[in-house]
Every structure is written in C-alpha cells, then in structure tokens.
Amino acid sequence: MSEYSPWEKRFERERASRKEAEKILESKSSEIYEMNKNLENLVYKRTIELEEALKKANIAKVSKANFLANMSHEIRTPMNGILGFTQLIAEGDLNKSQREYINIVNSSTKTLLSIINNILDYSKNESEKVNIELIKVEPFMELKNCFMLYDSTAKAKNINYRFNMDKNIHHYLYMDIYKIHQIISNLITNAIKFTDVNKDVEVNIEVKSDEDSSQVLRFSVKDQGIGIAPENIDKIFEAFLQADNSTTRKFGGTGLGLSITSSFVNAMGGKLKVESELNQGSVFFFELEFEKCNEESNHTSENKSINKVISEKINKKVKVLIVDDYEFNQILAGEILKSFGIEFDICDDGEKAIEFALKNNYDAILMDVNMPILNGLNATRILKNTHHLKTPIIALTANAIAGDKEKFLQAGMDDYISKPIEIDILVKVLGKYISINEI
C-alpha cells in the first residue's frame, strides 16, 4: 500500500476544507434566503396593515367632516330663527326690560354661534386648509372698526379699554383682513373676559420695521386679568385645553380660541407669544409683515356703497323668490324683506323653485341648499345651465364648512349668505343685485 505524498495530503486537506466551506456557505445562503423571504413577507404584511390603517383614518376623517357639516347645518338652522327674529323684535317698540331681555337672547345666540365657528375653524386648521387671502385694505379704518366692536362690552364691565395705532402705519397694505379680525377679536374677547371691573385692557399696533415695499407690524393685547401660571403657559395654545379646569367653569369657552388664533398667525408667517404673571395680567403679541400698496385703493368707496345700501330702502317694485323647506326660515326671510318693502314668493323645494323662477321675473332668488326632492345646487345648475337664467341666485344656507362657498359659486350661484341671517349682511348682498331708492 503506497503512502500519499506530502503534496497529495495537502491537496486532500484543501479539498476537504473547500467542501466544508461550500457546505457552510450553502447553509448560510439558505438561511439568508429564508430570512429575506420572511422579511419580504413581514414588509408586505406591515404595508397591508399600514394601508388599511390609512384607509380607516381617511374614512374617519371624511366621517368627521360630514358629521361637522351636518351638525353645523342642524344647529345653525334653528339658530337662524332665534337670531333673526330677535333682530326683528329689537327694531320694534319695546320697554326697557323687554329690550334688555332681547339683547340677552341675541348676545347668547351670538356666543353659541361663536362656539360653533371655533369648532369649525379648528376642524379646518386640523385638515391644513388655512388659506390666506390677501386684499388691499386701509389698516386704520379696518382695524379701528374691529376695536370699536368691543367698546360697549368693555364699558358694560367698567373696564378701561384703550387702543393705539402707530401713525406711521402705511395707508394701504395687503393683508387677510378677515383672519386679522378674528385673531384680534379672539385676543380682545379673552382680555375683557378675564379682566375684572375697573381694570385695564390695552390694544396696540406699532410699526417695527419699515421698508420701501413692506412693513412689519407688532400687534399686542395687554390686560390686567387673572394671568397664567408659568407651568401652564405652554398649555394655553393647545386645542381643548385651558390654563386650568376651573377656567372653563368660571369663564366659559371651548379652549379652541387661542389654538385657532395661533394657527392663523403661523399661517401668515408669525408666531403668537405671551408674557404673563399669575393674578397680574397677560400680554399676547405677534409680528407680521405686510406688503405695501401704493395704488389708490377702492376699498373706501366699496365700504361707502355698502353703508349706502344699509341706509337706503330698497325699491318696492323689487320681487324676490325665497326657496327654503324650513317654515321658520321662510317666515324670517319674508319678514326681513317685508320690512324693506320687498315683495316675495315662497316655495319649499328645488323643483318648485325652477317652476316659479321660469314663470316670474324675479330680481333675485334666495336659495337654500339642503332641500327634499331637488336640492338647491341642482336646481341652480338647471336654471343657469339649461335655462340660462340671468336672475341672481344667492345661497342662503346653514352650510358653513370650508369650501362650501366655492362649491356654491361653481354650481352657478352668484353669492352666498350663511345662516343665522344677519339682517345687515342680507341687505348688503341684496344691494349688489337690486335697485335702491334714495331716502
């Protein structure tokens, strides 16, 4: 029997090692393959789970939006009757006590409406639907009017209410005046609410920087109210939270006002801040940059024409069609029109609205949206697109979710009034489309 030579032994050892390595490699490759296969299955499974969760979240989001829209409509509809008729009653001959009671009902209804608006605004913000609409405005006039709204409220509480505007503010600026109004209104309302009698509330607007094409304005609202404890400062800008649980019970509110206010300021490029000392008062402030407008603004003339509409009576030959399925709304709209000497017809669904509109020569149509048989949007589309009706159709509806107005205008409606009806707003809108006589 011959022995292996040294090189043959070495060759055999290397071949055995290679086989062992190949065997190990094959085993590890098999393990990695199984691991990858399991990982792919796991990723696929998790992806399906995430897609399902996202689907459920989207469904919940849609359901929430629909719920808010329906609740808004259902609440606003009876509130329309309460607020509208109290306004009409207030125009009559009342004794001192009756006028006081009517004012309380009117104020309470507006407070409830403000709470509803806060909830809707929060929903819009949560859905990231805060749209900034810049228009040319005269800051002195617009902001002063906003401040003056709360003068009587402050006087009723014996609060020393002051507001100051920097004389160097540019005559015309581009700003989203409606959101600015809401921001300032929320801050002033809180300041008055949390400040005791004979204390001070002061509003200031000053120029922080002035460039050729823009200005940075600093807005501040200072009060001598209950103040905020240091540990609660961060809480007040969170939705549904107030400084402490007793605040809601004593002063009321939803806990949404400052959250909404802060989100509006953020959307315009600023940041709402607060400095406060417990039992000494608070100052809320923010800075925003606005583009200057050096062109002659037509804003003043627009406001003059609006004021003119309110101060004039509408031509008695004017005739309007009221389309609404809710009896109290029919009566209310009719009484308002009657007070201005306007003739009107009433129908309660979209099909009748089409029939009435084609048979009569109306100067305007006040069209509800949610109605049986045929809703207001479809009735408007038929009148405008099929019959090419030129009569202005104004949506008069309790629908007030973001995007509703745009949806109504796309359907062919000419304008939009939300319920509860404010008499002066109704008159302003009607005044755009119908003739008026000088008093």
C-alpha positions as CSV (number, residue, x, y, z in Angstrom):
1,M,0.0,0.0,0.0
2,S,1.5,3.2,-1.1
3,E,1.5,6.3,1.0
4,Y,0.3,9.7,-0.1
5,S,3.0,12.2,-0.9
6,P,3.0,15.4,1.1
7,W,1.5,17.5,-1.7
8,E,-1.3,15.0,-2.2
9,K,-2.1,15.1,1.6
10,R,-2.2,18.9,1.4
11,F,-4.4,18.8,-1.7
12,E,-6.8,16.5,0.1
13,R,-7.0,18.8,3.2
14,E,-7.6,21.8,1.0
15,R,-10.3,20.0,-1.0
16,A,-12.0,18.9,2.3
17,S,-11.8,22.5,3.6
18,R,-13.3,23.8,0.4
19,K,-16.2,21.3,0.6
20,E,-16.8,22.3,4.3
21,A,-16.7,26.0,3.4
22,E,-19.1,25.4,0.5
23,K,-21.4,23.5,2.7
24,I,-21.3,26.3,5.3
25,L,-21.8,28.9,2.6
26,E,-24.7,27.0,1.2
27,S,-26.3,26.7,4.6
28,K,-25.8,30.4,5.3
29,S,-27.2,31.3,1.9
30,S,-30.2,29.2,2.6
31,E,-30.6,30.9,6.0
32,I,-30.3,34.4,4.3
33,Y,-32.8,33.4,1.6
34,E,-35.3,32.3,4.3
35,M,-34.6,35.5,6.3
36,N,-35.2,37.7,3.2
37,K,-38.3,35.7,2.3
38,N,-39.6,36.2,5.8
39,L,-38.6,39.9,5.8
40,E,-40.4,40.4,2.5
41,N,-43.5,38.7,3.9
42,L,-43.2,40.9,7.0
43,V,-42.8,44.1,5.0
44,Y,-45.7,43.1,2.8
45,K,-47.9,42.3,5.8
46,R,-47.0,45.6,7.5
47,T,-47.6,47.5,4.3
48,I,-51.0,46.0,4.0
49,E,-51.7,46.9,7.7
50,L,-50.5,50.5,7.2
51,E,-52.6,50.8,4.0
52,E,-55.6,49.5,5.9
53,A,-54.9,51.9,8.8
54,L,-54.6,54.8,6.4
55,K,-57.8,53.8,4.7
56,K,-59.6,53.7,8.1
57,A,-58.1,57.1,9.1
58,N,-59.3,58.6,5.8
59,I,-62.7,57.2,6.3
60,A,-62.8,58.5,9.8
61,K,-61.6,61.9,8.6
62,V,-64.4,62.0,6.0
63,S,-66.9,60.9,8.6
64,K,-65.7,63.6,10.9
65,A,-66.0,66.2,8.2
66,N,-69.5,65.0,7.3
67,F,-70.5,65.0,10.9
68,L,-69.3,68.5,11.5
69,A,-71.0,69.7,8.3
70,N,-74.3,68.1,9.3
71,M,-74.1,69.3,12.9
72,S,-73.3,72.8,11.8
73,H,-76.3,72.8,9.5
74,E,-78.7,71.3,12.0
75,I,-77.6,73.8,14.8
76,R,-77.5,76.8,12.5
77,T,-81.0,76.2,11.2
78,P,-82.9,76.8,14.5
79,M,-80.4,79.5,15.5
80,N,-81.3,81.3,12.3
81,G,-84.8,81.7,13.6
82,I,-83.7,82.8,17.1
83,L,-81.2,85.4,16.0
84,G,-83.2,86.6,13.0
85,F,-86.5,87.2,14.9
86,T,-84.7,88.8,17.9
87,Q,-83.2,91.3,15.5
88,L,-86.6,92.0,14.1
89,I,-88.2,92.3,17.6
90,A,-85.4,94.7,18.6
91,E,-86.4,97.0,15.8
92,G,-89.9,97.4,17.3
93,D,-91.2,99.5,20.3
94,L,-90.0,97.8,23.4
95,N,-89.9,98.9,27.0
96,K,-86.5,98.9,28.9
97,S,-86.9,95.4,30.4
98,Q,-88.1,93.9,27.1
99,R,-85.1,95.4,25.2
100,E,-82.8,94.1,27.9
101,Y,-84.2,90.6,27.6
102,I,-84.0,90.6,23.8
103,N,-80.4,91.8,24.0
104,I,-79.6,88.9,26.3
105,V,-81.1,86.4,23.9
106,N,-79.3,88.0,21.0
107,S,-76.0,88.0,22.8
108,S,-76.4,84.4,24.0
109,T,-77.2,83.2,20.5
110,K,-74.1,85.0,19.1
111,T,-72.0,83.4,21.8
112,L,-73.3,80.0,20.8
113,L,-72.6,80.8,17.1
114,S,-69.1,81.8,18.0
115,I,-68.5,78.5,19.7
116,I,-69.7,76.6,16.6
117,N,-67.5,78.7,14.4
118,N,-64.5,77.9,16.7
119,I,-65.2,74.2,16.3
120,L,-65.4,74.5,12.5
121,D,-62.3,76.7,12.4
122,Y,-60.4,74.0,14.4
123,S,-61.6,71.4,12.0
124,K,-60.3,73.4,9.0
125,N,-57.0,74.0,10.7
126,E,-56.6,70.4,11.6
127,S,-57.1,69.5,7.9
128,E,-54.5,72.1,6.9
129,K,-57.0,74.1,5.0
130,V,-56.0,77.5,6.3
131,N,-55.9,79.7,3.1
132,I,-54.6,83.2,3.2
133,E,-56.5,85.6,1.0
134,L,-54.6,88.9,0.7
135,I,-56.6,92.0,-0.3
136,K,-55.9,95.7,-0.3
137,V,-57.1,97.3,2.9
138,E,-56.9,100.6,4.8
139,P,-55.5,99.4,8.2
140,F,-56.6,102.5,10.1
141,M,-60.2,102.1,9.2
142,E,-60.5,98.3,9.2
143,L,-58.6,97.8,12.5
144,K,-60.3,100.7,14.3
145,N,-63.7,99.2,13.3
146,C,-62.6,95.9,14.8
147,F,-61.5,97.6,18.1
148,M,-64.7,99.5,18.3
149,L,-66.8,96.4,18.3
150,Y,-65.7,95.6,21.8
151,D,-66.0,99.1,23.3
152,S,-69.6,98.6,24.6
153,T,-68.7,95.2,26.0
154,A,-65.8,96.7,27.9
155,K,-67.9,99.6,29.1
156,A,-70.6,97.2,30.4
157,K,-68.0,95.6,32.6
158,N,-66.5,99.0,33.6
159,I,-63.1,98.1,32.0
160,N,-60.8,100.8,30.9
161,Y,-60.5,99.9,27.2
162,R,-57.9,101.6,25.1
163,F,-56.4,101.1,21.6
164,N,-53.5,102.8,20.0
165,M,-52.4,102.7,16.3
166,D,-49.0,103.9,15.1
167,K,-49.5,106.9,12.9
168,N,-46.6,105.6,10.6
169,I,-48.6,102.6,9.5
170,H,-48.9,102.7,5.7
171,H,-52.2,103.9,4.3
172,Y,-52.8,100.8,2.2
173,L,-51.5,97.3,2.9
174,Y,-52.2,93.8,1.5
175,M,-53.5,91.6,4.3
176,D,-56.0,88.9,5.1
177,I,-58.2,91.3,7.0
178,Y,-60.8,88.6,7.9
179,K,-58.2,86.5,9.7
180,I,-56.6,89.5,11.3
181,H,-60.0,90.5,12.6
182,Q,-60.6,87.0,14.0
183,I,-57.1,87.0,15.6
184,I,-57.6,90.4,17.3
185,S,-61.2,89.6,18.2
186,N,-60.2,86.4,20.0
187,L,-57.4,88.2,21.9
188,I,-59.6,91.2,22.9
189,T,-62.5,88.9,23.9
190,N,-60.2,86.9,26.2
191,A,-58.7,90.0,27.6
192,I,-62.1,91.5,28.5
193,K,-63.4,88.1,29.7
194,F,-60.5,87.5,32.1
195,T,-60.2,91.1,33.4
196,D,-62.1,92.3,36.5
197,V,-64.1,95.6,36.7
198,N,-62.1,98.8,36.8
199,K,-59.0,97.2,35.4
200,D,-57.3,97.9,32.1
201,V,-57.3,96.3,28.6
202,E,-55.0,97.9,26.0
203,V,-54.5,97.1,22.4
204,N,-51.5,98.4,20.5
205,I,-50.4,98.2,16.9
206,E,-47.0,99.7,16.0
207,V,-44.5,99.7,13.2
208,K,-41.5,97.5,14.0
209,S,-39.7,97.9,10.6
210,D,-40.5,100.0,7.6
211,E,-39.0,99.1,4.2
212,D,-39.8,100.5,0.7
213,S,-42.2,97.7,-0.2
214,S,-43.3,96.4,3.2
215,Q,-43.9,97.0,6.9
216,V,-43.6,94.7,9.9
217,L,-46.4,95.4,12.4
218,R,-46.4,94.4,16.0
219,F,-49.9,93.6,17.5
220,S,-50.3,93.3,21.2
221,V,-53.2,93.0,23.6
222,K,-52.5,93.7,27.2
223,D,-54.8,93.0,30.1
224,Q,-54.8,93.2,33.9
225,G,-56.6,89.9,34.2
226,I,-56.1,86.6,36.1
227,G,-52.8,85.9,34.4
228,I,-51.3,82.5,33.7
229,A,-49.1,80.4,36.0
230,P,-45.6,79.6,34.5
231,E,-46.3,75.9,34.3
232,N,-49.4,76.5,32.3
233,I,-48.1,78.9,29.7
234,D,-47.4,76.2,27.1
235,K,-50.8,74.6,27.6
236,I,-53.0,77.5,26.5
237,F,-52.1,77.2,22.8
238,E,-53.2,73.5,22.7
239,A,-56.6,72.7,21.4
240,F,-59.3,71.9,24.0
241,L,-57.0,73.0,26.9
242,Q,-57.2,76.0,29.2
243,A,-54.9,77.2,31.9
244,D,-56.7,75.1,34.5
245,N,-60.0,73.2,34.8
246,S,-61.7,76.0,36.8
247,T,-61.2,78.4,33.9
248,T,-63.8,76.7,31.8
249,R,-66.3,76.6,34.5
250,K,-65.9,80.2,35.6
251,F,-65.3,82.0,32.3
252,G,-66.7,79.6,29.7
253,G,-65.2,78.9,26.3
254,T,-64.2,75.8,24.2
255,G,-60.5,76.0,24.7
256,L,-60.1,76.4,21.0
257,G,-59.8,80.2,20.6
258,L,-56.1,80.5,21.2
259,S,-55.2,77.4,19.3
260,I,-57.1,78.8,16.2
261,T,-55.6,82.2,16.7
262,S,-52.1,80.8,16.9
263,S,-52.6,78.7,13.8
264,F,-53.8,81.8,11.9
265,V,-50.7,83.8,13.0
266,N,-48.5,80.9,12.0
267,A,-50.1,80.6,8.6
268,M,-49.3,84.3,7.9
269,G,-45.6,83.8,8.9
270,G,-45.7,85.0,12.5
271,K,-45.8,83.4,16.0
272,L,-48.2,84.2,18.8
273,K,-46.4,84.8,22.1
274,V,-47.4,85.6,25.6
275,E,-45.9,87.1,28.7
276,S,-47.9,86.6,31.9
277,E,-47.8,86.8,35.6
278,L,-50.4,85.0,37.8
279,N,-53.0,87.4,39.1
280,Q,-51.2,90.3,37.5
281,G,-52.3,90.1,33.8
282,S,-51.0,89.0,30.4
283,V,-49.8,90.4,27.1
284,F,-50.3,88.5,23.9
285,F,-48.3,89.7,20.9
286,F,-47.2,88.8,17.4
287,E,-45.4,90.4,14.5
288,L,-46.5,90.1,10.8
289,E,-45.0,91.5,7.6
290,F,-47.4,93.1,5.1
291,E,-46.7,94.3,1.5
292,K,-47.4,98.0,0.9
293,C,-49.9,99.0,-1.7
294,N,-49.1,102.5,-3.2
295,E,-52.0,102.4,-5.7
296,E,-55.2,104.3,-4.8
297,S,-57.4,101.8,-3.1
298,N,-61.0,101.4,-4.0
299,H,-61.7,99.9,-0.6
300,T,-63.1,103.2,0.9
301,S,-65.6,103.6,-2.0
302,E,-66.7,100.0,-1.6
303,N,-67.4,100.5,2.0
304,K,-69.3,103.7,1.3
305,S,-71.5,101.9,-1.2
306,I,-72.2,99.2,1.4
307,N,-73.1,101.7,4.1
308,K,-75.3,103.4,1.5
309,V,-77.2,100.2,0.9
310,I,-77.9,99.8,4.6
311,S,-79.1,103.4,5.0
312,E,-81.4,103.2,2.0
313,K,-84.7,101.5,1.3
314,I,-85.0,99.0,-1.5
315,N,-87.3,99.8,-4.3
316,K,-90.8,98.5,-3.5
317,K,-91.2,97.1,-7.1
318,V,-88.5,94.6,-6.4
319,K,-89.6,91.0,-6.1
320,V,-87.6,88.1,-4.6
321,L,-88.2,84.3,-4.5
322,I,-87.5,82.6,-1.2
323,V,-86.7,78.9,-1.6
324,D,-86.5,77.1,1.8
325,D,-88.1,74.0,3.2
326,Y,-87.9,75.2,6.8
327,E,-91.1,77.1,7.8
328,F,-89.4,79.4,10.3
329,N,-86.7,80.4,7.8
330,Q,-89.4,81.2,5.2
331,I,-91.2,83.4,7.8
332,L,-88.0,85.1,8.9
333,A,-86.7,85.9,5.4
334,G,-90.1,87.1,4.4
335,E,-90.4,89.4,7.4
336,I,-87.0,90.9,6.7
337,L,-87.9,91.5,3.0
338,K,-91.2,92.9,4.1
339,S,-89.5,95.4,6.4
340,F,-87.8,96.9,3.3
341,G,-90.9,96.9,1.2
342,I,-89.8,94.0,-1.0
343,E,-92.4,91.7,-2.5
344,F,-91.7,88.0,-2.4
345,D,-92.9,84.5,-3.2
346,I,-92.1,81.3,-1.2
347,C,-91.5,77.7,-2.3
348,D,-90.1,74.8,-0.4
349,D,-88.1,72.6,-2.9
350,G,-85.8,72.9,-5.9
351,E,-88.4,71.7,-8.4
352,K,-90.9,74.3,-7.4
353,A,-88.1,76.9,-7.5
354,I,-87.4,76.1,-11.1
355,E,-91.2,76.4,-11.9
356,F,-91.5,79.7,-10.0
357,A,-88.3,81.2,-11.5
358,L,-89.3,80.4,-15.1
359,K,-92.9,81.8,-14.7
360,N,-92.0,85.0,-12.9
361,N,-89.5,87.8,-13.4
362,Y,-87.7,87.9,-10.0
363,D,-84.9,90.4,-9.2
364,A,-83.2,87.8,-7.0
365,I,-83.6,84.3,-5.7
366,L,-82.7,83.3,-2.1
367,M,-81.9,79.6,-2.5
368,D,-81.5,77.1,0.4
369,V,-79.1,74.2,-0.4
370,N,-80.4,71.2,1.6
371,M,-84.0,70.5,0.5
372,P,-86.1,67.5,-0.4
373,I,-87.0,66.4,-3.9
374,L,-84.3,68.6,-5.6
375,N,-81.6,70.4,-3.6
376,G,-80.6,74.0,-4.2
377,L,-77.3,73.2,-6.0
378,N,-79.0,71.0,-8.6
379,A,-81.9,73.5,-9.0
380,T,-79.3,76.2,-9.6
381,R,-77.4,74.2,-12.2
382,I,-80.6,73.5,-14.1
383,L,-81.7,77.2,-14.0
384,K,-78.3,78.5,-15.0
385,N,-77.0,75.9,-17.4
386,T,-80.2,74.5,-19.0
387,H,-82.5,77.5,-19.0
388,H,-79.7,80.2,-18.9
389,L,-81.5,82.2,-16.2
390,K,-79.9,85.6,-15.6
391,T,-81.6,86.2,-12.3
392,P,-79.0,86.4,-9.4
393,I,-79.2,83.3,-7.2
394,I,-78.0,83.8,-3.7
395,A,-77.3,80.8,-1.5
396,L,-79.0,81.3,1.9
397,T,-77.8,78.3,3.8
398,A,-76.7,76.9,7.2
399,N,-73.8,75.1,5.4
400,A,-70.6,76.8,6.6
401,I,-67.8,74.3,6.3
402,A,-64.6,75.4,4.5
403,G,-65.1,75.1,0.7
404,D,-68.9,75.4,0.8
405,K,-68.9,78.9,-0.7
406,E,-66.6,77.9,-3.5
407,K,-68.8,74.8,-4.2
408,F,-72.0,77.0,-4.4
409,L,-70.3,79.5,-6.8
410,Q,-69.1,76.7,-9.0
411,A,-72.7,75.4,-9.2
412,G,-73.7,78.8,-10.7
413,M,-74.9,80.7,-7.6
414,D,-74.0,84.4,-7.6
415,D,-73.4,84.9,-3.9
416,Y,-73.6,83.3,-0.5
417,I,-75.1,84.2,2.9
418,S,-74.7,81.9,5.8
419,K,-77.3,81.3,8.5
420,P,-78.1,82.6,11.0
421,I,-79.1,85.5,8.9
422,E,-77.6,88.9,9.9
423,I,-80.1,91.5,8.5
424,D,-77.4,94.0,7.5
425,I,-75.4,91.3,5.7
426,L,-78.6,90.2,3.8
427,V,-79.2,93.8,2.8
428,K,-75.6,94.3,1.7
429,V,-75.7,91.3,-0.5
430,L,-79.1,92.1,-2.0
431,G,-77.9,95.6,-2.6
432,K,-75.4,94.3,-5.1
433,Y,-78.1,93.0,-7.4
434,I,-81.2,95.0,-6.9
435,S,-82.1,98.7,-7.3
436,I,-82.5,101.1,-4.4
437,N,-84.2,104.5,-3.9
438,E,-82.7,107.4,-2.1
439,I,-84.4,108.2,1.2
